[in-house]
Amino acid sequence: MKPSPTHSLKTSILVALLIVLNSAGNFFFGLGMKRIGALQGWTMPALHAAFVAVFSSAWIWLGIVSMLLFLGALMLVLSWADFSYVLPATASMYAIVPLLGHFVLGEGVTALRWTGVTLICLGVAFVARTPHSTTEKA
């Protein structure tokens, strides 16, 4: 089945949106948790304090909203494109996350990790060359 150019463009735009929303959500979660800090034990008062800190953080809420939008967009694109295309195509978010971690959060990213990210990006390039849907609609 050959997809129409409009359908391919729509799928490409949604996949790009998925990448942005997931990367943003994970970035906001990471930023929020870095600001909250490590859990100070497993006692009920420590767990309560962590719960309050997490759910009163604007960064965590931005992450939750981003992930909910990601989920909605994912369900939408999966209604017309193959699961085996969409999920591997969104894997380029694994390249964006280390970039955000390194340049925005100041995290160290090793050469071995960059090598892994490069391999993921090569896989995404292979998947992008395949049709987004291989099944006929009833």
LODRENMAR-951486 format. One record per residue: x, y, z of N, C-alpha, C in turn; residue number from 1. Coordinates in Angstrom, 2 decimals, padded with zeros to 5 digits. Layout:
LODRENMAR-951486
{pt {X Y Z} {X Y Z} {X Y Z} NUM};
...
This chain:
LODRENMAR-951486
{pt {000.85 -001.18 000.00} {000.00 000.00 000.00} {000.89 001.23 000.00} 1};
{pt {000.68 002.12 -000.97} {001.46 003.35 -001.05} {000.67 004.48 -000.43} 2};
{pt {001.21 005.10 000.66} {000.48 006.19 001.31} {000.48 007.44 000.44} 3};
{pt {-000.58 008.23 000.59} {-000.65 009.49 -000.14} {000.37 010.47 000.43} 4};
{pt {000.85 011.43 -000.39} {001.81 012.42 000.12} {001.26 013.21 001.30} 5};
{pt {-000.04 013.52 001.27} {-000.65 014.25 002.39} {-000.62 013.42 003.66} 6};
{pt {-000.92 012.14 003.53} {-000.92 011.25 004.69} {000.49 011.09 005.23} 7};
{pt {001.48 011.00 004.35} {002.88 010.88 004.79} {003.34 012.15 005.49} 8};
{pt {002.94 013.31 004.98} {003.29 014.58 005.61} {002.64 014.68 006.99} 9};
{pt {001.37 014.30 007.07} {000.65 014.34 008.34} {001.34 013.42 009.35} 10};
{pt {001.73 012.23 008.92} {002.41 011.29 009.80} {003.76 011.85 010.24} 11};
{pt {004.51 012.42 009.32} {005.82 013.00 009.66} {005.69 014.14 010.67} 12};
{pt {004.68 014.98 010.49} {004.46 016.09 011.43} {004.11 015.56 012.81} 13};
{pt {003.22 014.56 012.86} {002.83 013.98 014.16} {004.01 013.28 014.83} 14};
{pt {004.83 012.58 014.06} {006.01 011.91 014.65} {006.95 012.96 015.21} 15};
{pt {007.15 014.07 014.49} {008.00 015.15 015.01} {007.41 015.73 016.30} 16};
{pt {006.10 015.89 016.32} {005.43 016.39 017.53} {005.60 015.40 018.69} 17};
{pt {005.50 014.12 018.40} {005.72 013.10 019.43} {007.12 013.22 020.03} 18};
{pt {008.10 013.41 019.16} {009.49 013.53 019.61} {009.66 014.74 020.52} 19};
{pt {009.09 015.87 020.11} {009.20 017.10 020.90} {008.48 016.95 022.25} 20};
{pt {007.26 016.44 022.22} {006.49 016.32 023.47} {007.12 015.35 024.45} 21};
{pt {007.60 014.20 023.96} {008.21 013.23 024.86} {009.52 013.77 025.42} 22};
{pt {010.33 014.38 024.57} {011.60 014.96 025.04} {011.35 016.06 026.06} 23};
{pt {010.37 016.92 025.78} {010.04 018.00 026.72} {009.54 017.44 028.04} 24};
{pt {008.66 016.45 027.98} {008.14 015.85 029.20} {009.24 015.25 030.06} 25};
{pt {010.12 014.48 029.44} {011.23 013.90 030.20} {012.19 014.97 030.72} 26};
{pt {012.42 016.00 029.93} {013.28 017.09 030.38} {012.68 017.79 031.60} 27};
{pt {011.37 018.08 031.53} {010.72 018.74 032.67} {010.74 017.86 033.91} 28};
{pt {010.52 016.55 033.75} {010.61 015.64 034.89} {012.01 015.67 035.49} 29};
{pt {013.02 015.60 034.61} {014.41 015.62 035.09} {014.74 016.91 035.81} 30};
{pt {014.35 018.03 035.24} {014.60 019.33 035.86} {013.88 019.44 037.20} 31};
{pt {012.62 019.04 037.22} {011.85 019.10 038.46} {012.46 018.24 039.56} 32};
{pt {012.87 017.03 039.21} {013.42 016.14 040.23} {014.81 016.58 040.68} 33};
{pt {015.60 017.19 039.80} {016.89 017.73 040.22} {016.69 018.86 041.24} 34};
{pt {015.65 019.66 041.03} {015.37 020.76 041.98} {014.80 020.25 043.29} 35};
{pt {014.05 019.15 043.25} {013.49 018.58 044.48} {014.56 017.85 045.28} 36};
{pt {015.41 017.13 044.58} {016.48 016.40 045.26} {016.10 014.97 045.56} 37};
{pt {017.05 014.27 046.15} {016.88 012.84 046.44} {015.89 012.63 047.59} 38};
{pt {015.25 011.47 047.56} {014.35 011.06 048.63} {015.16 010.90 049.92} 39};
{pt {014.66 011.47 050.99} {015.38 011.46 052.27} {014.93 010.31 053.17} 40};
{pt {014.91 009.10 052.63} {014.53 007.93 053.41} {013.17 007.41 053.01} 41};
{pt {012.82 006.27 053.60} {011.57 005.60 053.26} {010.55 005.65 054.39} 42};
{pt {010.71 006.61 055.28} {009.72 006.76 056.36} {008.49 007.46 055.82} 43};
{pt {007.39 007.33 056.51} {006.15 007.98 056.06} {006.30 009.50 055.96} 44};
{pt {006.93 010.17 056.94} {007.10 011.63 056.79} {007.97 012.00 055.57} 45};
{pt {009.01 011.22 055.30} {009.88 011.49 054.15} {009.12 011.27 052.84} 46};
{pt {008.34 010.19 052.76} {007.54 009.92 051.57} {006.48 010.99 051.36} 47};
{pt {005.86 011.43 052.45} {004.85 012.49 052.35} {005.49 013.79 051.86} 48};
{pt {006.63 014.14 052.39} {007.33 015.36 051.97} {007.71 015.28 050.50} 49};
{pt {008.17 014.11 050.05} {008.55 013.93 048.65} {007.30 014.06 047.76} 50};
{pt {006.20 013.44 048.18} {004.95 013.50 047.42} {004.49 014.95 047.27} 51};
{pt {004.51 015.69 048.35} {004.10 017.09 048.31} {005.03 017.90 047.41} 52};
{pt {006.34 017.67 047.54} {007.31 018.40 046.72} {007.11 018.10 045.24} 53};
{pt {006.90 016.84 044.91} {006.74 016.45 043.51} {005.48 017.08 042.92} 54};
{pt {004.35 016.95 043.62} {003.10 017.41 043.04} {002.83 018.90 043.25} 55};
{pt {003.76 019.61 043.86} {003.64 021.06 043.93} {004.69 021.73 043.04} 56};
{pt {005.41 020.95 042.27} {006.44 021.47 041.37} {005.83 021.81 040.00} 57};
{pt {006.02 023.05 039.58} {005.53 023.46 038.26} {006.23 022.68 037.16} 58};
{pt {007.51 022.36 037.35} {008.26 021.59 036.34} {007.67 020.20 036.16} 59};
{pt {007.31 019.56 037.26} {006.70 018.23 037.18} {005.36 018.32 036.47} 60};
{pt {004.57 019.34 036.76} {003.28 019.48 036.10} {003.45 019.76 034.60} 61};
{pt {004.47 020.53 034.22} {004.76 020.72 032.79} {005.11 019.38 032.15} 62};
{pt {005.86 018.55 032.86} {006.18 017.22 032.37} {004.94 016.37 032.20} 63};
{pt {004.05 016.40 033.17} {002.82 015.62 033.10} {001.97 016.06 031.91} 64};
{pt {001.81 017.37 031.73} {001.02 017.89 030.60} {001.66 017.48 029.28} 65};
{pt {002.99 017.60 029.18} {003.69 017.21 027.96} {003.47 015.73 027.66} 66};
{pt {003.56 014.90 028.68} {003.38 013.46 028.48} {001.93 013.11 028.14} 67};
{pt {000.97 013.83 028.69} {-000.43 013.59 028.33} {-000.69 013.98 026.87} 68};
{pt {-000.11 015.11 026.44} {-000.22 015.51 025.03} {000.47 014.49 024.13} 69};
{pt {001.63 013.99 024.57} {002.34 012.95 023.84} {001.44 011.72 023.67} 70};
{pt {000.80 011.30 024.75} {-000.07 010.13 024.71} {-001.22 010.33 023.72} 71};
{pt {-001.85 011.50 023.75} {-002.93 011.79 022.82} {-002.46 011.77 021.37} 72};
{pt {-001.32 012.40 021.10} {-000.78 012.42 019.74} {-000.36 011.01 019.31} 73};
{pt {000.18 010.23 020.23} {000.59 008.85 019.90} {-000.63 008.02 019.51} 74};
{pt {-001.70 008.12 020.27} {-002.91 007.36 019.94} {-003.46 007.79 018.57} 75};
{pt {-003.39 009.08 018.30} {-003.88 009.59 017.02} {-003.06 009.02 015.85} 76};
{pt {-001.75 009.12 015.93} {-000.92 008.66 014.81} {-000.98 007.13 014.68} 77};
{pt {-001.15 006.41 015.79} {-001.26 004.96 015.70} {-002.58 004.52 015.06} 78};
{pt {-003.55 005.44 014.95} {-004.81 005.09 014.31} {-004.65 004.95 012.79} 79};
{pt {-003.57 005.50 012.22} {-003.38 005.37 010.78} {-002.01 004.86 010.36} 80};
{pt {-001.05 004.83 011.26} {000.29 004.37 010.89} {000.64 003.13 011.71} 81};
{pt {001.54 002.33 011.16} {001.94 001.09 011.83} {002.71 001.37 013.12} 82};
{pt {002.39 000.57 014.13} {003.11 000.61 015.41} {004.61 000.37 015.16} 83};
{pt {004.92 -000.56 014.25} {006.31 -000.91 013.96} {007.05 000.20 013.23} 84};
{pt {006.33 001.21 012.74} {006.95 002.39 012.15} {007.04 003.52 013.17} 85};
{pt {005.95 003.78 013.87} {005.84 004.96 014.73} {006.84 004.92 015.88} 86};
{pt {006.86 003.82 016.63} {007.73 003.78 017.81} {009.21 003.87 017.45} 87};
{pt {009.70 003.10 016.47} {011.11 003.30 016.10} {011.39 004.70 015.55} 88};
{pt {010.43 005.28 014.82} {010.66 006.62 014.28} {010.77 007.67 015.38} 89};
{pt {010.08 007.46 016.48} {010.16 008.42 017.58} {011.42 008.24 018.42} 90};
{pt {012.20 007.23 018.13} {013.41 006.97 018.91} {014.44 008.09 018.81} 91};
{pt {014.29 008.99 017.85} {015.25 010.10 017.78} {015.15 011.00 019.00} 92};
{pt {014.09 010.83 019.81} {014.03 011.57 021.07} {015.19 011.18 021.97} 93};
{pt {015.74 009.97 021.75} {016.88 009.54 022.55} {018.15 010.31 022.18} 94};
{pt {018.12 011.04 021.09} {019.23 011.94 020.75} {019.00 013.32 021.35} 95};
{pt {017.75 013.73 021.43} {017.43 015.07 021.95} {017.63 015.12 023.46} 96};
{pt {017.25 014.06 024.15} {017.36 014.05 025.61} {018.80 014.22 026.10} 97};
{pt {019.80 013.50 025.55} {021.17 013.77 026.01} {021.66 015.18 025.66} 98};
{pt {021.19 015.71 024.54} {021.56 017.09 024.19} {021.01 018.07 025.22} 99};
{pt {019.74 017.89 025.60} {019.15 018.74 026.64} {019.87 018.54 027.97} 100};
{pt {020.15 017.29 028.31} {020.86 017.01 029.57} {022.22 017.67 029.60} 101};
{pt {022.93 017.60 028.49} {024.28 018.16 028.45} {024.27 019.69 028.43} 102};
{pt {023.51 020.26 027.50} {023.58 021.71 027.31} {022.70 022.51 028.26} 103};
{pt {021.61 021.95 028.75} {020.72 022.72 029.61} {020.92 022.35 031.08} 104};
{pt {021.03 021.05 031.36} {021.17 020.62 032.76} {022.63 020.47 033.20} 105};
{pt {023.56 020.62 032.27} {024.98 020.55 032.62} {025.48 019.15 032.94} 106};
{pt {024.80 018.12 032.44} {025.22 016.75 032.69} {026.36 016.35 031.77} 107};
{pt {027.22 015.48 032.26} {028.29 014.95 031.43} {027.77 013.78 030.60} 108};
{pt {028.04 013.79 029.32} {027.63 012.70 028.44} {028.90 012.10 027.85} 109};
{pt {029.13 010.83 028.15} {030.38 010.17 027.73} {030.38 009.85 026.24} 110};
{pt {031.56 009.59 025.72} {031.70 009.22 024.31} {030.94 007.92 024.01} 111};
{pt {030.96 007.00 024.95} {030.23 005.74 024.75} {028.73 006.00 024.62} 112};
{pt {028.21 006.91 025.43} {026.78 007.24 025.34} {026.48 007.91 024.01} 113};
{pt {027.36 008.83 023.55} {027.15 009.47 022.24} {027.20 008.44 021.12} 114};
{pt {028.04 007.42 021.26} {028.10 006.35 020.26} {026.76 005.61 020.20} 115};
{pt {026.20 005.32 021.36} {024.89 004.68 021.41} {023.82 005.54 020.77} 116};
{pt {023.85 006.84 021.04} {022.88 007.77 020.46} {023.02 007.78 018.94} 117};
{pt {024.24 007.75 018.45} {024.48 007.72 017.00} {023.90 006.46 016.38} 118};
{pt {024.07 005.32 017.04} {023.50 004.07 016.53} {021.98 004.14 016.49} 119};
{pt {021.38 004.73 017.51} {019.93 004.90 017.53} {019.48 005.77 016.36} 120};
{pt {020.20 006.86 016.12} {019.85 007.76 015.02} {019.97 007.06 013.66} 121};
{pt {020.97 006.20 013.51} {021.08 005.43 012.27} {019.88 004.50 012.10} 122};
{pt {019.44 003.88 013.19} {018.25 003.04 013.13} {017.02 003.82 012.75} 123};
{pt {016.88 005.02 013.30} {015.75 005.89 012.95} {015.78 006.23 011.47} 124};
{pt {016.96 006.49 010.93} {017.09 006.80 009.50} {016.64 005.62 008.65} 125};
{pt {016.98 004.40 009.05} {016.53 003.22 008.31} {015.01 003.09 008.36} 126};
{pt {014.42 003.27 009.53} {012.97 003.15 009.68} {012.27 004.23 008.86} 127};
{pt {012.81 005.43 008.82} {012.18 006.54 008.10} {012.09 006.26 006.60} 128};
{pt {012.91 005.37 006.10} {012.90 005.06 004.67} {011.82 004.02 004.31} 129};
{pt {011.10 003.53 005.29} {010.07 002.52 005.03} {008.70 003.18 005.00} 130};
{pt {007.70 002.52 004.38} {006.36 003.10 004.39} {005.79 003.16 005.80} 131};
{pt {004.99 004.18 006.09} {004.47 004.33 007.45} {003.30 003.38 007.73} 132};
{pt {002.70 002.85 006.68} {001.61 001.89 006.89} {001.72 000.80 005.83} 133};
{pt {001.62 -000.45 006.28} {001.73 -001.57 005.36} {000.45 -002.41 005.30} 134};
{pt {-000.58 -001.91 005.92} {-001.85 -002.65 005.95} {-002.92 -001.84 005.24} 135};
{pt {-003.78 -002.55 004.53} {-004.92 -001.91 003.86} {-006.00 -001.61 004.88} 136};
{pt {-006.67 -000.50 004.72} {-007.80 -000.15 005.58} {-009.04 -000.87 005.06} 137};
{pt {-009.85 -001.37 005.99} {-011.07 -002.10 005.59} {-012.12 -001.16 005.06} 138};
